[in-house]
Amino acid sequence: MTIEPKRHALADQLPWVAACAQAVSAGRNVDTALAKVPPHLRAGVQALTYDVLRQWAWAQAVLPMLASKKPSEPARSLLVCCIAMLREPSHYVSHVVVDEAVKACKASHKLKNVAGFVNASLRTLLRDYETLNKAALNDWVAEFNHPIWWIKRLRDQYPMHWQQVLKANMQAAPMVLRVNAQRGTQASYIERLAVAGIPAVAIGHSGVLLAKAQPVNNLPGFDEGDVSVQDGSAQMAAHLVWQSPHLQGLTRGAKLLDACAAPGGKTAHLLEAQPKQVTVPAHVLALDIDATRATRITETLTRVGLQADVVVADAALPGDWCSIGPFDAILLDAPCTASGIVRRHPDVPWLRRDTDIAQLVMQQQALLEALWTQLAPGGRMVYCTCSTFKEEGQWQIDAFLSQHPEAELVPSCGHILPTDVNGNLAAHVELGFSHNQAMGFDGFFYAVLDKAT
């Protein structure tokens, strides 16, 4: 379906979109830039900016072919955004984009003198699109919209699937919900969605995949905690924790640690997913190093009507917070490159550097070592990252296992790729996910480690 943005709005939005994209080019987080956008424009600017960032490298490759003269930085940013919006198959009506770009220029003190240049450049793109597109696609960075170091790393680590992963990263992610098992079932919630005119299908234990993304205030029972927004891959964490034989055999309340817990989605899911046969409520400690982000854990728990102890501390320094340990299970959602969630955060490829990986691997290793000491004999640690890079996943765990003979690697998902052609799709099926539902998954890695008694 072709989208024709409201003419009065697009000209107002484009300068903000250009400013957001320019901020990412300068190494700043897109969310920080979006926070400066007027509230009445923010949602539209975010949607446009995300679309632009998904075609950012291609647009930058095309721009020099449109005109010999180098535009000013404000003009360049606006042009690149409009070029990105016009990449086929485009969601936008081409003549509307051109007309509104010119209108935006004429309304800007900095850009009014280049309105003609912008108009001519964009019309050249429309006229010579096939030739320009073919020339741009000679470059991998332009074709796949990722830095070359990222492309080569995926090619080396996933020689059969690297192109599919990169192409999946350039698409918008679907919206997936998690039904609060303490308040209802997938089937009953899908019926409520149908009454509200929102088509959806069940995925996994408690997931619901929407046919189309919705504002959360459109979701029945969201404010009451009946449902939360959480990707299909992230929903595996709580179930992998509760599958522990040690937890299921306890006659007292389990002591659970959610390390690096903000914004609290997995903390809430740990509490929601407690099996009915485990009758004594679990005691959950939610830990995060960032005080501002930790407030979101409390907000999440308040909305779903559940309780946990929220502590601001460094998980790598258990001496500062471990008074209630040892823990029966630990969930470590470790800091990582976020290379698996590019569909949801399209600025990530342009903010990361190749050198970041080694630093993050060291941080993950420190967390694994520190938290392992806080796990009770017989207990379970679930280690996960939202990364497709093996340095942060399987290779990290291989190194850990080589130093810890008391750790048993329990079969689980391993690396999950943001596509339905990855080698671990069988794991999806085992956990209740099927081929045609795999689009509901971000890139993730899981390792389940049981500690010998």
C-alpha positions in Angstrom: 0.0 0.0 0.0 1.3 3.5 -0.9 1.3 6.0 1.9 0.6 9.7 1.0 1.7 11.7 4.0 -0.4 14.8 4.8 1.0 17.6 2.8 0.7 20.1 5.6 2.7 17.8 8.0 5.5 16.4 5.8 7.1 19.8 5.1 7.0 20.4 8.9 8.5 17.0 9.7 11.3 16.8 7.1 13.7 19.4 8.8 13.3 17.4 12.1 13.9 14.1 10.3 17.1 15.6 8.7 18.2 16.8 12.1 17.7 13.4 13.7 19.6 11.6 10.8 22.4 14.2 11.1 22.7 13.5 14.8 23.1 9.8 14.1 25.8 10.6 11.5 27.6 12.6 14.3 27.5 9.5 16.6 24.5 10.5 18.7 21.6 8.3 19.7 18.5 8.9 17.7 16.3 8.8 20.8 18.2 11.8 22.2 17.5 13.7 18.9 13.9 12.7 18.9 13.4 14.1 22.4 14.0 17.6 21.0 11.2 17.2 18.4 7.9 19.0 19.3 5.5 16.4 20.9 2.8 16.9 18.2 5.3 16.0 15.5 7.4 13.3 17.4 5.6 10.1 16.4 5.6 11.0 12.7 9.2 12.2 12.8 10.2 9.0 14.4 8.5 6.8 11.8 10.1 8.8 9.0 13.5 8.9 10.6 13.5 5.1 11.1 12.5 4.6 7.4 15.3 7.0 6.4 17.9 5.2 8.5 17.0 1.9 6.9 18.1 3.3 3.5 20.7 5.7 4.8 23.8 4.3 3.2 22.1 3.8 -0.2 20.9 7.5 -0.1 24.4 8.7 0.7 25.8 6.7 -2.2 23.2 8.2 -4.6 23.5 11.8 -3.6 26.9 12.6 -5.3 25.6 11.2 -8.6 22.7 13.7 -8.6 24.7 16.9 -8.9 28.3 18.0 -9.2 28.0 20.8 -6.7 28.4 19.9 -3.0 25.4 21.1 -1.0 25.6 22.7 2.4 25.3 20.4 5.4 21.6 21.3 6.1 20.7 20.8 2.5 22.7 17.6 2.3 20.9 16.1 5.3 17.5 17.0 3.9 18.3 15.7 0.5 19.7 12.4 1.8 16.5 11.9 3.8 14.3 12.5 0.8 16.4 10.2 -1.4 16.1 7.5 1.2 12.3 7.9 1.2 12.2 7.5 -2.6 14.1 4.2 -2.7 11.9 1.6 -4.4 9.7 0.0 -3.4 8.9 3.2 -1.6 6.1 3.7 1.0 5.7 7.3 -0.1 4.2 9.0 -3.1 7.2 10.4 -5.0 5.7 13.7 -6.2 4.5 14.5 -2.7 8.0 13.9 -1.2 9.5 16.3 -3.8 6.9 19.0 -3.4 7.1 18.9 0.4 10.8 18.9 0.4 10.7 22.1 -1.7 8.1 23.6 0.6 10.3 22.7 3.6 13.2 24.5 2.0 11.2 27.7 1.3 10.1 27.8 4.9 13.6 27.6 6.2 16.0 30.6 6.5 19.0 28.2 5.9 17.5 26.3 3.0 15.3 28.8 1.0 18.1 29.5 -1.4 18.5 25.8 -2.3 14.9 25.0 -3.0 15.6 24.8 -6.7 18.6 22.7 -6.2 16.7 20.2 -4.0 13.9 20.1 -6.5 16.2 19.4 -9.5 18.2 16.8 -7.6 15.1 14.8 -6.5 13.6 15.0 -10.0 16.9 13.7 -11.5 16.6 10.7 -9.1 13.1 9.9 -10.2 14.0 10.3 -13.9 17.2 8.2 -13.8 16.3 5.9 -10.9 17.3 2.6 -12.6 20.7 3.8 -13.6 21.5 5.5 -10.3 20.3 2.5 -8.3 22.4 0.1 -10.3 25.5 2.2 -9.7 24.8 2.6 -6.0 24.4 -1.2 -5.5 27.9 -1.8 -6.7 28.8 -1.1 -3.0 28.0 -3.6 -0.3 27.5 -0.8 2.3 24.9 0.9 0.1 23.2 -2.4 -0.7 22.9 -3.7 2.8 22.9 -0.5 4.8 25.5 -1.6 7.4 29.2 -0.7 7.9 31.6 -2.9 6.0 33.1 -4.4 9.2 29.6 -5.5 10.3 28.9 -7.0 6.9 32.2 -9.0 6.8 31.7 -10.2 10.3 28.3 -11.6 9.6 29.5 -13.1 6.3 32.3 -14.9 8.1 30.1 -16.1 11.0 27.0 -17.0 8.9 28.2 -17.9 5.4 24.8 -19.3 4.5 22.6 -16.6 5.9 24.4 -13.3 6.2 22.6 -11.6 3.4 19.2 -12.6 4.7 20.1 -11.3 8.1 21.2 -7.9 6.7 18.1 -7.6 4.6 15.9 -8.5 7.6 17.7 -5.7 9.6 16.5 -3.2 7.0 12.9 -4.0 7.6 10.6 -2.8 10.3 10.1 -5.3 13.1 6.6 -6.6 13.8 4.8 -5.8 17.1 4.7 -8.7 19.5 2.8 -8.8 22.8 3.2 -11.0 25.9 0.0 -12.0 27.6 0.2 -11.9 31.4 -0.4 -15.6 32.3 -1.7 -14.5 35.7 -4.5 -12.7 34.1 -5.5 -14.6 31.0 -4.5 -16.8 28.0 -3.4 -16.2 24.5 -6.7 -17.4 23.1 -8.8 -15.2 25.4 -6.7 -12.1 24.6 -6.7 -12.7 20.9 -10.5 -12.8 21.2 -10.4 -9.4 22.9 -8.2 -8.0 20.1 -10.6 -9.3 17.5 -13.5 -7.4 19.2 -11.3 -4.3 19.0 -10.7 -4.9 15.3 -7.0 -5.9 15.7 -6.0 -9.1 13.9 -3.4 -11.3 15.7 -2.0 -14.8 16.0 -0.5 -16.7 18.9 3.2 -17.5 19.0 5.1 -19.5 21.7 3.9 -19.9 25.3 2.4 -16.4 25.8 3.1 -14.3 22.7 0.7 -12.6 20.4 1.9 -11.4 17.0 -0.1 -8.4 15.7 -0.8 -8.1 12.0 -0.1 -4.3 12.3 1.6 -2.3 15.0 -0.7 -0.4 17.3 -0.4 2.4 19.9 -0.4 0.7 23.3 -3.5 2.7 24.3 -5.4 0.8 21.6 -4.6 -2.6 23.3 -7.3 -3.9 25.6 -6.1 -4.2 29.2 -2.7 -2.7 28.6 -2.9 -0.1 31.4 -4.2 -2.8 33.7 -1.2 -5.1 33.1 -3.1 -7.8 31.1 -0.5 -7.6 28.3 3.0 -6.1 27.6 5.0 -5.4 24.5 7.9 -7.8 24.2 9.6 -9.5 21.2 9.3 -13.2 20.7 12.9 -13.9 21.3 13.0 -12.0 24.6 9.9 -14.0 25.8 12.0 -17.1 25.9 14.1 -16.0 28.9 11.5 -16.5 31.7 10.5 -19.9 30.4 14.1 -21.1 30.2 14.6 -20.0 33.8 11.4 -21.8 35.1 12.2 -25.0 33.2 15.0 -25.6 35.8 14.4 -28.9 37.7 15.9 -27.2 40.8 13.2 -24.6 40.8 10.4 -27.0 40.2 11.6 -29.1 43.1 11.7 -26.3 45.7 9.3 -26.3 48.6 10.1 -22.7 49.5 9.9 -19.5 47.5 12.6 -19.4 44.8 15.2 -16.7 45.0 15.6 -15.2 41.5 18.0 -12.5 40.3 17.4 -10.5 37.2 20.7 -8.8 36.5 20.8 -5.8 34.1 17.0 -5.8 34.5 15.9 -2.4 33.1 13.4 -1.6 31.7 11.8 -4.5 33.6 10.0 -6.6 30.9 11.9 -9.8 31.8 11.5 -9.1 35.5 7.7 -8.9 35.1 7.7 -12.0 32.9 9.7 -14.0 35.6 6.9 -13.3 38.0 4.1 -13.8 35.5 5.5 -17.1 34.3 5.8 -18.9 37.6 4.3 -22.4 37.1 1.1 -23.2 38.9 2.6 -26.2 40.5 5.2 -24.0 42.2 2.9 -22.7 44.8 5.1 -20.4 47.0 5.7 -17.0 45.3 9.2 -16.3 44.1 11.4 -13.6 45.6 12.9 -11.6 42.7 15.7 -9.1 42.9 15.9 -6.8 39.9 19.3 -5.2 39.5 20.5 -2.4 37.3 23.5 -0.1 37.3 21.5 2.9 35.9 19.3 4.7 38.4 17.2 6.4 35.7 16.6 3.2 33.9 15.9 1.4 37.2 12.8 3.6 37.7 11.3 2.0 34.6 11.5 -1.4 36.3 9.3 -0.1 39.1 6.9 1.5 36.6 6.6 -1.8 34.7 6.0 -3.8 37.8 3.4 -1.3 39.0 1.5 -1.5 35.8 1.3 -5.3 35.8 0.6 -5.4 39.6 3.6 -7.4 40.7 6.4 -6.9 43.2 10.2 -7.3 43.2 13.1 -5.7 45.0 14.6 -3.1 42.7 18.2 -2.3 43.5 20.6 0.1 41.7 24.1 -1.5 41.7 26.8 -2.9 39.5 26.0 -6.6 38.9 29.7 -7.2 38.5 30.3 -6.2 42.1 28.1 -8.6 44.1 29.7 -7.5 47.4 27.6 -4.4 47.1 24.2 -6.1 46.8 24.3 -9.9 47.5 22.9 -10.0 51.0 20.0 -12.3 50.0 22.0 -14.7 47.9 22.8 -17.3 46.9 20.2 -17.4 44.2 18.3 -20.4 42.8 18.3 -18.9 39.3 20.0 -15.9 37.7 18.9 -14.2 34.4 21.8 -12.3 32.9 20.7 -10.2 29.9 24.1 -8.8 29.4 25.1 -5.5 27.8 26.0 -6.1 24.1 26.2 -4.5 20.7 22.4 -4.8 20.1 23.3 -6.2 16.7 20.2 -8.4 16.8 17.6 -5.6 17.3 18.6 -3.4 14.3 15.0 -3.7 13.0 13.8 -1.9 16.1 16.8 0.4 16.5 18.1 1.3 13.0 20.6 3.8 14.3 22.6 1.0 15.9 24.8 0.1 12.9 25.9 3.7 12.6 26.7 4.1 16.3 28.7 1.0 16.8 32.4 0.6 16.1 34.3 -2.6 15.4 36.4 -2.0 18.5 33.2 -2.0 20.7 32.9 -5.8 20.5 36.1 -6.6 22.4 35.2 -4.1 25.2 31.7 -5.6 25.5 33.0 -9.2 25.5 35.2 -8.3 28.5 32.3 -6.7 30.3 30.1 -9.8 29.7 32.9 -12.1 30.9 33.2 -10.1 34.1 29.5 -10.3 34.7 29.4 -14.1 34.1 32.2 -14.7 36.5 30.9 -12.5 39.2 27.3 -13.7 39.0 28.3 -17.4 38.8 29.6 -17.1 42.4 26.1 -16.0 43.5 24.3 -19.1 42.0 23.4 -21.8 44.4 24.6 -25.4 43.7 21.9 -27.0 41.5 20.8 -23.6 40.3 20.4 -22.3 36.8 21.9 -19.3 35.0 20.3 -18.1 31.7 22.7 -15.9 29.8 21.3 -13.9 26.9 22.2 -11.1 24.6 20.3 -9.3 21.8 23.3 -9.9 19.5 23.9 -12.0 16.4 27.7 -11.8 16.8 29.2 -15.0 18.1 31.8 -13.2 20.2 28.9 -12.2 22.4 27.1 -15.5 22.3 28.4 -19.0 21.6 32.1 -18.1 21.7 31.7 -16.3 25.0 30.0 -19.3 26.5 32.6 -21.7 25.1 35.3 -19.7 26.9 33.3 -19.8 30.1 32.7 -23.5 30.0 36.4 -24.2 29.5 37.1 -22.6 32.8 34.1 -24.0 34.8 33.8 -27.8 34.7 31.0 -27.5 37.3 28.8 -25.7 34.6 26.6 -27.9 32.4 25.3 -26.4 29.2 21.6 -27.4 28.8 20.4 -27.6 25.2 18.5 -24.4 24.3 18.0 -21.9 21.5 21.6 -20.8 21.0 21.8 -18.1 18.3 18.5 -16.8 16.9 18.7 -14.8 13.8 16.2 -12.0 12.8 14.9 -14.2 9.9 13.2 -17.5 9.3 16.1 -19.2 7.6 18.5 -19.7 10.5 20.0 -23.0 11.5 18.3 -22.9 14.9 14.7 -22.8 13.7 14.2 -26.3 15.2 14.7 -24.6 18.6 11.8 -22.3 17.7 9.6 -25.3 17.0 10.6 -27.0 20.3 9.5 -23.9 22.1 6.2 -23.6 20.3 7.2 -21.4 17.4 6.6 -22.3 13.7 8.2 -21.3 10.4 5.5 -18.8 9.4 5.7 -17.1 12.9 9.5 -16.7 12.9 9.2 -13.1 11.8 8.3 -12.3 15.4 11.8 -12.8 16.5 14.7 -10.4 17.0 18.3 -11.6 16.8 19.2 -13.1 20.2 21.4 -15.6 21.9 20.6 -17.9 24.8 22.7 -20.2 26.9 21.3 -22.2 29.8 23.9 -23.2 32.4 23.1 -25.5 35.4 25.5 -25.6 38.3 26.5 -28.9 39.7 25.4 -29.8 43.2 
